[in-house]
Amino acid sequence: MADDPFDKAPRLAVVADNGAAPSVEKRKRKPRGPSRVMAVDVITEDAIALTFTREYGASARYDHEIGRWAIWDAEERFWQWDKRQLAGYWCRALARAASEGRAAKVLERVQRKGFVSGVEVFCRMDPSMR
């Protein structure tokens, strides 16, 4: 795993828990919202899906044969089928956090159901989510 494609995402920057950007990548903008990952320039379904993969890649998997998300239950220590659409909620929360403080036009586009559905489709296509 020496060459991770997610480390090269040009529009994303990981933000440290204290709110400061890592010293390796300098960013001009301050973090928006509670998320540790933010969109720097343009908010797209793909950018939010990459954020989802970074944030929830260890605790969410998509089964293409069954067509359902599985969520890791840390307390019970096993995978459970996502019956409450938690993966969709996480996509929505990441999109909402990335769009905080943006223009009304951006908010209108990003906070639509179709945008969040597009994010979830990109997440399903990601090889690391299988």
Summary of the structure (lengths in Angstrom):
residues: 130
radius of gyration: 15.0
end to end distance: 16.7
largest distance: 43.3
contacts: 337
relative contact order: 0.16
helix: 41%
strand: 15%
